[in-house]
Amino acid sequence: MIGRLTGVLLEKNPPQIVLDVQGVGYEVDVPMSTFYNLPATGERVSLHTHLAIREDGHFLYGFLNDGERVAFRQLLKISGVGARTALSVLSGLSVSDLAQAVAMQEAGRLTKIPGIGKKTAERLLLELRDKLPQSGALSSVAVPDGGSDILHALLALGYNDKEAAAALRQLPPGISVSDGIRQSLRLLSKA
């Protein structure tokens, strides 16, 4: 699995870019939210990636932050939603806007995205409920180095956003990921 690429941006042809990583040019599809925030061609960039292997080829999708990649992967788990639709959703809404639309059950916001009809929007709202971080609980947390790894570990263990955010707030800066997870679990077991 290719999880991250760092290299020189060679081409920008929406929604695809070409990233030169030590002499190998990777074609990477990106949502427009990532595309608009890319540096100029010839500059270095680092992307979180998702590799999809299908019968007709291998496809790389890139994201400037891990939140977009997590949302992309959640979208792919929904029946009838492929990579193109997931990219469209992330091109039309930021992750926090998508989480807010899901929390508020606002199908109208989703139907404004090209390629998303009423039935698809309703399926997205149903399937994504409780699967995206809510914009309020985690956005205000100052995440320490490695904090996103700690956060993902706590969420994977079944803790909700508020519990994970509360534990992250109590961690000292510069803590390692393994120690951060251990301390967070101790804090959460006392609560």
Secondary structure in CASP SS format (residue, H / E / C, confidence):
PFRMAT SS
TARGET T0000
AUTHOR 0000-0000-0000
METHOD secondary structure of the structure
MODEL  1
M C 1.00
I C 1.00
G C 1.00
R E 1.00
L E 1.00
T E 1.00
G E 1.00
V E 1.00
L E 1.00
L E 1.00
E E 1.00
K E 1.00
N E 1.00
P C 1.00
P C 1.00
Q E 1.00
I E 1.00
V E 1.00
L E 1.00
D E 1.00
V E 1.00
Q C 1.00
G C 1.00
V E 1.00
G E 1.00
Y E 1.00
E E 1.00
V E 1.00
D E 1.00
V C 1.00
P C 1.00
M H 1.00
S H 1.00
T H 1.00
F H 1.00
Y C 1.00
N C 1.00
L C 1.00
P C 1.00
A C 1.00
T C 1.00
G C 1.00
E C 1.00
R E 1.00
V E 1.00
S E 1.00
L E 1.00
H E 1.00
T E 1.00
H E 1.00
L E 1.00
A E 1.00
I E 1.00
R E 1.00
E C 1.00
D C 1.00
G E 1.00
H E 1.00
F E 1.00
L E 1.00
Y E 1.00
G E 1.00
F E 1.00
L C 1.00
N C 1.00
D H 1.00
G H 1.00
E H 1.00
R H 1.00
V H 1.00
A H 1.00
F H 1.00
R H 1.00
Q H 1.00
L H 1.00
L H 1.00
K C 1.00
I C 1.00
S C 1.00
G C 1.00
V C 1.00
G C 1.00
A H 1.00
R H 1.00
T H 1.00
A H 1.00
L H 1.00
S H 1.00
V H 1.00
L H 1.00
S H 1.00
G H 1.00
L C 1.00
S C 1.00
V H 1.00
S H 1.00
D H 1.00
L H 1.00
A H 1.00
Q H 1.00
A H 1.00
V H 1.00
A H 1.00
M H 1.00
Q C 1.00
E C 1.00
A H 1.00
G H 1.00
R H 1.00
L H 1.00
T H 1.00
K C 1.00
I C 1.00
P C 1.00
G C 1.00
I C 1.00
G C 1.00
K H 1.00
K H 1.00
T H 1.00
A H 1.00
E H 1.00
R H 1.00
L H 1.00
L H 1.00
L H 1.00
E H 1.00
L H 1.00
R C 1.00
D C 1.00
K C 1.00
L C 1.00
P C 1.00
Q C 1.00
S H 1.00
G H 1.00
A H 1.00
L H 1.00
S H 1.00
S C 1.00
V C 1.00
A C 1.00
V C 1.00
P C 1.00
D C 1.00
G C 1.00
G H 1.00
S H 1.00
D H 1.00
I H 1.00
L H 1.00
H H 1.00
A H 1.00
L H 1.00
L H 1.00
A H 1.00
L C 1.00
G C 1.00
Y C 1.00
N C 1.00
D H 1.00
K H 1.00
E H 1.00
A H 1.00
A H 1.00
A H 1.00
A H 1.00
L H 1.00
R H 1.00
Q C 1.00
L C 1.00
P C 1.00
P C 1.00
G C 1.00
I C 1.00
S C 1.00
V H 1.00
S H 1.00
D H 1.00
G H 1.00
I H 1.00
R H 1.00
Q H 1.00
S H 1.00
L H 1.00
R H 1.00
L H 1.00
L H 1.00
S H 1.00
K H 1.00
A C 1.00
END
